[in-house]
């Protein structure tokens, strides 16, 4: 089964218009595989910018350049393949998800190396985001729809959020490194843990909803099988 891709992110419509304009301008010498490699390279550059601690204009520039390259490569590789009629639906699906996992892990490593947050937090955030991502893949087996966004937040929205965070960390480092009274952690640690808590609660609600939807799908299949048996009989 080849899943139908649906992007419910709040930036999906303007992003789609931008990609439709860009896909026709990609040089013929740059194919989908090259764009995939550009996307991974962008993730490396963006992670390096964070790893440098966002203490210099260079580190901030690396984040912007890296995230832009990652967006271009990750968003255009499949679109260019479809536009040129060279799409590999199954292999492309697996490759796209694998590359996304690499990019998320690189970002977590860069954030962890920055010293801006306590060491475990980037990997806690990564693991909770993986929970939601894997749940979306499980839902795809029931619905045949691959949701590219989780509650209106997809990869593009996350990139924008991290770019805004990078700017704020560069402009107001002291505000985010201040210790929260009674918590014993920095403001950024507290905000990160709050985000982790929101993702975990959301996971619980979404899992409950998906289990109910899967149960209804089982019931429909059972009724269809029983009807088929009566018809054959």
N, C-alpha and C positions, 0 to 999 in steps of 0.2 A: 504494500500500500504506500503510495506517495502522498504525504500529507499536504493539505491546503494551507498555505501560509496566510496568517491574518495578523496585522499589526494594529493593535488598539492603543498604541502610545499617543500621548497628547501632542507630540510633535510629528506624528506619522504623516499627516497631510502635507505640511510644508516640506518635509523631508522628501516625500515621494515626488513632489514637483521639482525639487532641486536635482534629484537623481535622474528624473526623466530628461532634464536639460543636459546633465553631465554625460549620460551614457552615450549620447551621439557624438560627443566631443573626445572620447577616449581614443587615442591613436591606435591604428590597426596593429602596431607593433607590441602593444600592451594587451595581453590576453588575461583571462580570468585567473590563471595560476599566478601570474605576475602580480596581479592586484591582491591576491591572497597573501603573497609574500610581503607586499608593501604594508598590508594591514598588520601583520605580525611585527614587522620592523617598527611600525608606528607605536605598537604596544611597548616594545622595548625602550624606545626613546621616551615615551611618556612616563614609564616606570622609573627611568633614570632621572627624569626631572623631579619626580617626587622623592627619590632616594637622596637627592642632593639637598633636601630639606627646605626647598623653596626660600632660600636665603639670599639669592642673587637673581637679577633679571634673566640671566642665562638659564637658570633652573626653571623659571616660570615659562620662558620661551620654549624650552624643551617639552614641557607638558603640553603647551598649545600645539606645537608642531607634531608631536607624537600622537595626540588624540585626533588631530585633523587627518593625519595619514592613516591612522587606524580606522577612522570612520569611512574615509574614501575607499580604502582597500576592502574592508569588511562589507560595506554596503553596495559596492559596485561590482564585485567579482561575480556574484550570481546574476545580477541584472545584466551585465555585459554578456554573460554566457547565454542567457535567454534571448537577448537582443540579436546575437549573432547566430543563434540556432545551434549552439554547441553545448547545451545544458546536459549535465549528468545528474539526473534527479536524485538517485539514491546515493551515489558517491558524494555528490555535492552537499546533500543534507548532512551526511556524516562528517565531511570535511568542515563544513561551516560550524557545526556544534563543537568539533574538536578544537578549531582555531579560537572560538569564543572562550573555551575553557582555558586555553593557554594565555589569552589576553587577560582574563580575570585573575589568573594566578600571578602573572607578571605584575599587575597593578597592586595586588596584595603584598607581594615581595617588596616592591618599590616603596609602598606606604609604610611597611614594617621597618625598612632600612632608614627611613627618613628621621626617625627619632621624635616625630611629632606626636605619636600616639604610643601607648603601652604595647609591648610586643605582641601579646596574644590577640589584640582586638582586630587587626586586619584579617586574620585567619578565621576568627569567629564570624565576622561579617561575610567573608567568602563562603564559609560552610553554610550559613543560613540562606544566602542567595542561591547556593547550589540546591538546597532543599526545595526552594520554590521552583527552580528551573527543572529539576527532575520531576516534580509534580506536574508541571506543564507537559513534559514528555509522556508521562503516564496518562494524562488526560487526552493526549493526542491519540492514544490507542483506542479510546472509547469514542471520540468524536470525529477522528480523521482530520482534525484541525490543529495545526501547529501555531500556538499563540506566541508571537514574538515579543509581547509585553506582558508584564505582570501588574494587573491593576493600573493600567495606563502608564506604566513605567517600564520601558524597554532599554536596550543597550544604548541607544542614542540619548535618551533622557538621562541615563546614568553618566554618560560622557559629559553632558552639559553640566550636571550637578557637580561632578568632580572638577571641571574647569572653574566653575564659580567658587568652589571650595579652595582651589589652588590660589585664585586671586585674593580671596579673603585672608588666607593664611600668609600670603606674601605681604599684604598691606597691614594686617593687624595681628602679627604673631603673638604679641603679649596677651591679647584678649583671649586667645584660644589656649594659651599655655598657663593661664591663671588657675590656681587651685580652687576648686569649688568647696566652700565651707561645709564641713560635715560629711563630705564624700571622700575626701582624701585623693581625688583624682583631678586631672585637668578638665577644663571646659570641653576640649575636643574629645577626651576620653568619655566624658559623660554623654555628649551628643552622639558619639559612635555607639555606645552601649544602648542608648535610647532607640536608635535606629535598629540595632540588632533585636531589641525587645519587640519593636513594631513588626519586624519581619517574622519573628517567631510566632507572635499572636496571629498574624495574617496567615501563616502556614497552617495553623490549627483550624481556622475558619475555612480556608480553601480546601484542606484535606477532607473536612467533614462534608462540604458541599460536593466534592468530587466523588466521595464514597457513595453518597446518595444518588448522584447521577449514574454512577456505574451500576448501582443496584437496579435502577430503573431500566438501564440498558440490558441487564441480565434478564429481567422480567419480560421485556419485549422480545428478546431472542427466544426465551422459553415458550412464549405464546406463539411466535412464528413457527417454531419447531413442532409444537403440538398441532397447529393448524395444517402444517404440511403433512403430518402423519395422518390426520383425518382425511385430507384430500386424497392422499395416495390409497388410503383404505377404502 
